[in-house]
Amino acid sequence: MFLFIDRKEEIQYLEDRYIQAGFDFFVIYGRRRIGKTELIKNFVSNKPHIYMLCNKAGTPSNILKFKKEIAKFVQEPEIASENIEEIFSYLVKKVNQKVIVVLDEFSFLVEKDDSIPSLFQGVIDEVLKNKNIMLILCGSSISMMESLLGIKNPLYGRKTGHMKIDFLKFRYLKEFFPGNTLEENIKIYAILGGVPFYLEKFKADKSALENSLVEILSKKGRLYEEVDFLLKEEMREPDIYKSILSAIAQGNAKVVDIADTTGIKASDMDRYLKVLMILGIIKKDMPVTETKSKKTLYLIDDNFFDFYSLFFEPYRSDIELGEMKNVEENLNKKFNAYIGRKFENLVRKELIRKVSPFPISKLGKWWGFYRKNDERIELEIDIVALNEDMNQILFSECKWQDNVNSQKILEELKEKTKYVKWHNDNRQEHYSIFAKSFSKRTKQALCIDLKDIEKIIDEKA
């Protein structure tokens, strides 16, 4: 059974629209497994509604299915017409209250018949525009659903609202795993991200590592084929995208390095990377203090894809054969460093704004270098937050370690900040350090450990 958690803002937004008389047209989309259907079903559960899950059999099959759903709703025989405008006109005449019409996986319709947006333009303009109907089109193909919002699409300008459903926030993991420590839930989030469908597959009585070996890194695992499935649904060349993701997961973040590792021409790489960014699987990153930079990096932003690309894809043959020695050795060797990266991301996305001494206008990482005796010394600061109006800057380091000496970390951090070129003569500097635990806390920096994080999450949710 699907556990419906959070989505309060999304539900309230839809409720606020529903109570207003007149026509509403919503586009709701997001990656597969993210909980779109459960959100919609929760919203319509106590309201007059028609819900139809579209199939890939083409327009005639879906029209027939839609007619049956309408007949069931109005409790009268099916309309004979196959014309979509006439079918909606029939529905409008039969109802005397606000009705929600949901077409789930609408992208399946468009995929098989590119005239569908034009047909629905006619439905909206000629039939529904001034009627008491709420039309919701929902889909998992992000690129296709976003195209419905584009200026060249026949449906452009007709929607009254749209929502992209994103990952659950980390704080909701305790509702899936109420008996877990915060540390264990951070590990689970690092592996699965905030995808409800995945979170339900992990058993509460097993550790994050144990669950990953059973559910992902095993032929019998329920998430074993998940990445293959998602890429095949969205892309024509899934193997190319898998090779790009594997290259990035192994630490190749520059276009030239990704191209060299995969054998794909650097000139072709841009279009592949753009698709992965549209889908939210990767992100483009540059030092936060720069607006244009030759230092651009590409990083995997989806935790599940990142884990899969680092721990599954390079060992696919071993996993297929059930030879787990190398798989487990790699997992044990790299897992802690992997969690460290994801801990840093978690702090940046969900915690830093809650503890910052000033309102943040820009947030990210910083990296650069300096030269010493002709040697290039690389530098990196995990999190840098800016307030561009007040010239305030917060430098933060994240250490997925116990018994961290914060004074030592602070001294090293201050040394690196000298090379961050941003209002150096007129800025107010602040410092914070995040760690599992501290052996010593300096008063010159905000020191936040897992116990503090738990309080922050509970108090400022």
C-alpha positions in Angstrom: 0.0 0.0 0.0 1.3 3.4 -0.9 2.0 5.7 2.1 0.8 9.2 1.2 3.1 11.7 3.0 3.4 15.5 2.7 2.2 17.3 -0.4 0.2 19.7 1.8 1.0 22.8 -0.2 0.1 21.1 -3.5 -3.2 19.8 -2.1 -4.1 23.2 -0.7 -3.3 24.9 -4.0 -5.7 22.5 -5.8 -8.3 22.9 -3.1 -8.2 26.7 -3.4 -8.8 26.5 -7.1 -11.5 23.9 -6.8 -13.7 26.0 -4.5 -13.8 28.8 -7.1 -16.6 28.6 -9.7 -15.6 28.3 -13.3 -13.2 26.4 -15.6 -9.8 25.3 -14.4 -7.1 23.6 -16.5 -4.1 22.2 -14.6 -1.0 20.4 -15.9 0.7 18.2 -13.3 3.9 16.4 -14.1 7.0 14.9 -12.6 9.3 11.9 -12.9 7.8 8.4 -12.5 7.4 7.0 -9.0 7.3 10.5 -7.5 3.7 10.3 -6.2 1.7 12.3 -8.8 -1.1 9.8 -9.0 -1.4 9.5 -5.2 -1.5 13.2 -4.9 -4.3 13.5 -7.4 -6.3 10.6 -6.0 -6.0 12.1 -2.5 -7.3 15.5 -3.8 -10.3 14.1 -5.7 -11.3 11.4 -3.2 -14.2 13.3 -1.7 -15.2 15.2 -4.8 -17.2 14.5 -8.0 -14.6 13.3 -10.4 -13.7 11.2 -13.4 -10.3 9.6 -13.4 -8.8 7.8 -16.3 -5.4 6.3 -16.7 -4.4 6.6 -20.4 -2.8 3.7 -22.2 -0.4 3.4 -25.1 -3.0 1.8 -27.5 -3.7 5.0 -29.3 -6.5 7.6 -29.5 -9.5 5.3 -30.4 -8.8 3.0 -27.5 -8.5 5.9 -25.1 -11.7 7.6 -26.4 -13.6 4.3 -25.8 -12.2 4.0 -22.3 -13.1 7.7 -21.6 -16.6 7.2 -22.8 -17.0 4.3 -20.4 -15.8 6.3 -17.5 -18.2 9.1 -18.3 -21.1 6.7 -18.6 -20.2 5.2 -15.2 -20.1 8.7 -13.7 -23.4 10.0 -15.1 -25.0 6.6 -14.8 -26.4 6.6 -18.3 -25.5 4.7 -21.6 -22.3 5.7 -23.4 -22.5 8.4 -26.0 -22.2 7.0 -29.5 -19.9 9.8 -30.9 -16.2 9.3 -31.2 -15.6 13.1 -31.4 -13.8 14.3 -28.3 -15.5 17.7 -28.3 -19.0 16.1 -28.5 -18.0 13.7 -25.7 -17.0 16.6 -23.4 -20.2 18.5 -24.5 -22.2 15.4 -23.4 -20.5 15.4 -20.0 -21.1 19.1 -19.4 -24.8 18.8 -20.2 -25.2 15.9 -17.7 -23.6 17.5 -14.7 -24.9 20.2 -12.4 -21.9 20.6 -10.0 -18.2 21.2 -10.4 -16.6 18.0 -11.7 -12.9 17.2 -11.9 -11.7 15.3 -15.0 -8.3 13.7 -14.6 -6.4 12.2 -17.6 -3.4 10.5 -16.0 -0.3 9.7 -18.2 -1.7 12.1 -20.8 1.8 11.9 -22.4 0.9 8.4 -23.6 -1.8 9.9 -25.7 0.5 12.6 -27.2 3.2 10.1 -27.8 0.9 8.1 -30.1 -1.0 11.0 -31.7 0.6 14.4 -32.0 -2.8 16.0 -32.9 -4.0 15.5 -29.3 -3.0 19.0 -28.1 -4.9 20.6 -31.0 -7.9 18.4 -30.2 -7.9 19.5 -26.6 -7.4 23.1 -27.6 -10.8 22.8 -29.3 -12.3 21.1 -26.3 -11.2 23.9 -24.0 -12.0 26.8 -26.4 -15.4 25.5 -27.7 -16.7 23.4 -24.8 -15.1 23.9 -21.4 -14.0 27.5 -21.3 -16.9 28.9 -19.3 -18.1 25.7 -17.7 -17.7 24.5 -14.1 -15.1 21.8 -14.9 -11.6 21.3 -13.5 -9.5 19.5 -16.2 -6.2 18.0 -14.9 -3.7 16.5 -17.4 -1.0 14.5 -15.7 2.1 12.9 -17.1 5.5 11.4 -16.3 7.3 12.3 -19.5 8.8 15.5 -18.3 10.0 16.7 -21.7 6.6 16.0 -23.3 4.6 17.5 -20.5 6.8 20.7 -20.4 6.2 21.0 -24.1 2.5 21.4 -23.4 3.4 24.6 -21.6 5.6 25.9 -24.4 4.6 28.9 -26.6 4.5 26.8 -29.7 2.0 24.3 -28.3 -1.7 24.6 -29.1 -2.5 24.5 -25.4 -0.3 27.4 -24.6 -2.0 30.2 -22.6 -4.9 28.0 -21.6 -3.8 26.5 -18.3 -4.8 28.2 -15.1 -2.0 26.4 -13.2 0.7 23.8 -13.3 2.8 21.9 -10.9 6.0 19.9 -11.2 6.0 17.4 -8.4 9.4 17.1 -6.9 11.2 14.8 -4.4 9.9 14.5 -0.8 12.0 16.6 1.6 14.4 14.7 3.8 12.4 15.4 7.0 9.6 13.1 5.9 11.8 10.0 5.9 11.1 9.6 9.6 7.5 8.8 8.6 8.7 5.9 6.5 11.3 4.8 9.1 10.2 6.1 12.5 12.5 3.8 14.4 15.7 4.8 12.5 18.4 7.1 13.7 19.0 10.3 11.8 22.3 8.9 10.6 20.6 5.9 9.1 17.9 8.0 7.4 20.6 10.2 5.9 22.1 7.0 4.4 18.8 5.9 3.0 18.1 9.4 1.5 21.6 9.3 -0.1 20.7 6.1 -1.8 17.1 6.7 -2.8 16.4 10.4 -2.6 12.9 11.5 -1.8 11.0 9.1 -4.1 8.1 7.5 -2.2 7.9 4.4 -4.4 11.5 3.6 -3.6 11.3 4.4 0.1 8.5 1.9 0.5 10.8 -0.8 -0.9 13.3 -0.5 1.9 12.5 -2.6 5.0 12.7 -0.8 8.4 14.4 -3.7 10.1 17.4 -3.7 7.7 20.2 -1.1 7.4 20.6 1.1 4.4 23.5 -1.0 3.1 21.6 -4.3 3.6 18.5 -2.9 1.8 20.6 -1.7 -1.1 22.2 -5.1 -1.6 18.8 -6.8 -1.5 16.6 -4.3 -3.5 19.1 -2.6 -5.9 22.3 -4.7 -6.3 20.5 -8.0 -6.8 18.8 -9.6 -9.7 15.8 -10.3 -7.5 15.7 -6.8 -6.2 12.5 -4.8 -6.7 14.6 -1.8 -7.9 17.1 -3.8 -10.0 15.8 -2.7 -13.4 14.5 0.7 -12.3 17.1 2.9 -14.0 16.8 0.9 -17.3 13.1 1.3 -17.2 13.1 5.0 -16.6 15.7 5.8 -19.3 13.9 3.6 -21.9 10.7 5.4 -21.1 12.2 8.9 -21.7 15.0 8.4 -24.2 15.8 6.9 -27.6 19.4 6.0 -26.7 19.3 4.8 -23.1 22.7 3.1 -23.3 24.4 6.3 -24.2 22.8 8.1 -21.3 23.8 5.3 -18.9 27.4 5.6 -20.1 27.4 9.4 -19.5 26.0 8.9 -16.0 28.5 6.3 -15.2 31.3 8.6 -16.3 30.0 11.4 -14.2 29.6 9.1 -11.2 33.2 8.1 -11.5 34.3 11.7 -11.1 34.4 13.0 -14.6 32.6 16.3 -14.3 34.0 18.3 -17.2 32.6 17.9 -20.8 36.0 17.0 -22.2 36.5 14.3 -19.5 33.0 12.9 -19.9 33.6 12.7 -23.7 37.0 11.0 -23.3 35.6 8.4 -20.9 32.5 7.6 -23.0 34.0 7.9 -26.4 31.2 10.3 -27.4 32.3 13.4 -29.4 32.5 16.5 -27.2 30.5 18.3 -29.9 27.6 15.9 -29.4 27.8 15.9 -25.6 25.8 19.2 -25.2 22.5 17.7 -26.4 22.8 14.6 -24.2 23.6 16.7 -21.1 20.7 19.1 -21.8 18.2 16.2 -21.8 19.6 14.9 -18.5 19.3 18.4 -17.0 15.7 18.8 -18.2 14.9 15.5 -16.5 16.5 16.7 -13.3 19.0 13.8 -13.3 22.1 16.0 -13.5 22.8 19.6 -12.8 25.3 22.2 -14.2 27.5 23.7 -11.5 29.9 26.6 -11.3 31.6 28.5 -8.5 28.8 30.5 -6.7 30.8 33.8 -6.9 30.9 33.6 -10.7 28.1 34.2 -13.3 30.0 32.9 -16.3 32.8 30.5 -15.9 35.0 28.0 -17.8 35.0 26.0 -14.6 31.5 24.5 -15.3 31.0 21.0 -14.0 28.2 18.5 -14.5 27.1 16.5 -11.4 24.4 13.9 -10.8 21.6 15.5 -8.8 19.3 12.5 -8.5 20.5 10.4 -5.6 19.1 7.1 -6.9 20.7 7.6 -10.3 24.0 8.6 -8.6 24.0 5.5 -6.4 23.1 3.2 -9.3 25.7 4.7 -11.6 28.5 4.4 -9.1 27.7 1.0 -7.4 25.6 -0.9 -10.0 26.5 -0.1 -13.5 30.3 -0.8 -13.4 29.5 -4.2 -11.8 26.4 -5.1 -13.9 28.0 -8.4 -15.2 28.9 -9.5 -11.7 25.4 -8.8 -10.5 23.9 -10.6 -13.4 26.0 -13.7 -12.6 25.3 -13.4 -8.8 29.0 -12.9 -8.1 28.8 -10.3 -5.4 32.4 -10.2 -4.0 33.5 -7.3 -6.1 30.2 -5.5 -5.8 30.3 -5.6 -2.0 34.0 -4.7 -1.8 33.3 -1.6 -4.0 30.3 -0.7 -1.9 32.2 -1.0 1.4 35.2 0.9 0.0 33.3 3.9 -1.5 30.1 4.1 0.5 31.2 6.4 3.3 32.7 9.0 0.8 29.5 8.8 -1.2 27.4 9.5 1.9 29.7 12.5 2.6 28.9 14.0 -0.8 25.2 13.5 -0.2 25.4 14.9 3.3 26.9 18.1 1.8 24.0 18.2 -0.7 21.5 17.7 2.0 22.9 20.6 4.1 23.0 22.9 1.1 19.4 22.1 0.0 17.5 21.8 3.3 19.5 23.1 6.2 21.8 26.0 5.4 19.0 28.6 4.9 17.6 27.7 8.3 20.8 28.4 10.2 22.3 31.3 8.1 22.7 34.5 10.0 21.4 36.5 7.0 18.9 36.0 4.2 20.6 34.1 1.4 20.3 35.4 -2.2 22.7 33.0 -3.8 24.0 29.6 -2.7 26.4 27.0 -4.0 29.9 25.6 -3.9 33.2 27.3 -4.6 36.4 26.0 -6.1 39.5 27.5 -7.5 43.3 27.2 -7.2 46.5 29.1 -6.5 50.1 28.5 -7.5 53.0 27.8 -5.1 56.5 27.3 -6.5 54.9 26.6 -9.9 52.7 23.9 -8.4 48.9 24.3 -8.9 47.1 23.9 -5.6 43.4 23.1 -5.9 40.9 24.5 -3.4 37.3 23.8 -2.7 34.7 25.0 -0.2 31.7 22.8 0.3 29.0 25.5 0.7 29.2 29.3 0.1 26.1 31.4 0.7 25.8 35.1 -0.3 23.7 38.1 0.5 24.5 40.3 -2.5 22.7 43.4 -1.1 24.5 43.3 2.3 27.8 41.9 1.1 27.6 39.1 3.6 29.1 35.7 3.0 28.8 32.4 4.8 31.5 29.7 4.3 30.6 26.2 5.3 32.3 22.8 5.5 30.6 19.5 5.8 32.4 16.5 7.4 30.7 13.1 7.5 32.9 12.1 10.4 32.7 11.7 14.2 34.8 13.7 16.7 35.7 16.5 14.3 38.1 19.2 15.6 36.2 22.3 14.5 39.1 24.7 15.3 41.4 22.8 12.9 38.7 22.8 10.2 38.0 26.5 10.7 41.7 27.4 10.4 41.9 25.5 7.1 38.6 27.1 5.9 39.8 30.6 6.7 43.0 30.0 4.7 40.9 29.0 1.7 38.5 32.0 1.9 41.4 34.4 1.1 41.2 33.1 -2.5 37.5 33.6 -2.9 37.2 36.8 -5.0 34.0 38.5 -3.9 33.9 42.0 -2.3 37.1 41.0 -0.5 37.7 44.6 0.9 34.1 45.1 2.0 32.4 41.9 3.1 31.3 40.4 6.4 32.4 36.8 6.8 30.6 34.0 8.7 31.5 30.4 9.2 29.7 27.1 9.9 30.8 23.5 10.2 28.5 20.5 9.9 29.6 17.1 11.1 28.3 13.8 12.7 29.9 14.9 16.0 32.6 17.2 17.4 35.5 16.6 19.7 35.9 20.3 20.1 33.6 23.2 19.2 35.0 26.6 18.3 33.0 29.7 19.2 34.2 31.4 16.0 32.0 29.2 13.8 28.5 27.7 14.0 29.1 24.0 14.8 26.2 21.8 13.9 26.2 18.0 14.6 23.6 15.3 13.9 21.8 16.1 17.2 21.6 19.7 16.2 20.3 18.8 12.8 17.6 16.7 14.3 16.4 19.6 16.3 16.6 22.0 13.4 14.5 19.6 11.2 11.9 19.2 14.0 11.7 22.8 15.0 11.8 24.5 11.6 10.0 22.0 9.4 
